[in-house]
Amino acid sequence: MVAGAVGLLADNPPRDTGPDFGKASPVGLVIVVLLLIGAFLLVWSMNRHLRKLPGSFEGDNPEPDKAVDEGTVDPKAGTPPDSDGSPREPD
């Protein structure tokens, strides 16, 4: 059965066998070049934005986390507790 199918395919060559069959068009080259230019511009822009970032984010603002860890600020309300230690109601 497989030999019969192979023989049938060998007897009937594809219809598109003209002189231009299998050659790429110039439109394909333009599309590929445009995609490469777009990728280059995206990488260039990303690198510009990454250069603006600080080297480390650890020392920016440690006070809010420190206050929550020490219990001086209620993490849910975001306000300091009353003098008796109970959290205040939000305004």
C-alpha positions in Angstrom: 0.0 0.0 0.0 2.8 2.4 0.9 4.7 1.5 -2.3 1.5 2.2 -4.3 1.2 5.7 -2.7 4.8 6.5 -3.3 4.5 5.4 -6.9 1.4 7.5 -7.4 3.1 10.6 -6.0 6.2 10.0 -8.1 4.1 9.9 -11.3 2.2 13.2 -10.5 4.8 16.0 -10.0 3.5 19.2 -8.3 1.8 21.7 -10.6 3.9 24.7 -9.5 7.2 23.8 -11.2 7.7 26.9 -13.4 10.9 28.8 -13.6 10.1 30.9 -10.5 8.9 28.1 -8.3 10.7 28.1 -4.8 12.2 31.5 -5.2 11.6 34.1 -2.5 10.1 37.4 -3.5 11.6 40.8 -2.6 8.6 41.5 -0.3 9.8 38.7 2.0 13.2 40.3 2.3 11.6 43.7 3.1 9.5 42.1 5.8 12.5 40.3 7.4 14.6 43.5 7.4 11.7 45.5 9.0 11.4 42.8 11.7 15.1 42.9 12.4 15.1 46.8 12.6 12.1 46.6 14.9 13.8 44.1 17.2 17.0 46.2 17.3 15.0 49.3 18.2 13.1 47.5 21.0 16.4 46.2 22.5 18.0 49.6 22.3 15.0 51.2 24.0 15.0 48.6 26.7 18.7 49.1 27.4 18.1 52.9 27.7 15.4 52.3 30.3 17.4 49.8 32.2 20.3 52.2 32.5 18.0 54.6 34.3 17.3 52.1 37.1 19.2 52.4 40.4 21.8 49.7 41.2 19.8 48.5 44.2 16.4 49.1 45.6 17.3 48.1 49.2 18.1 51.5 50.7 15.3 53.6 49.1 12.8 53.9 52.0 13.3 51.5 54.9 11.2 53.4 57.5 7.6 52.1 56.7 8.7 48.5 56.9 10.7 49.1 60.1 7.7 50.8 61.7 5.4 47.9 60.9 8.0 45.3 62.1 8.4 47.2 65.4 4.7 47.4 66.0 4.4 51.1 65.9 2.1 51.1 62.9 -0.9 48.9 62.3 -0.3 47.3 58.9 -4.0 47.1 58.2 -4.9 50.6 59.0 -1.6 52.2 58.3 -1.9 54.5 61.3 0.0 54.6 64.6 -1.8 52.8 67.5 -3.4 54.8 70.4 -1.6 55.4 73.6 -3.1 52.2 75.1 -1.7 50.1 72.2 -5.0 49.4 70.5 -5.1 50.4 66.8 -7.1 53.5 65.9 -10.0 53.4 63.5 -9.2 54.9 60.0 -10.6 58.4 59.5 
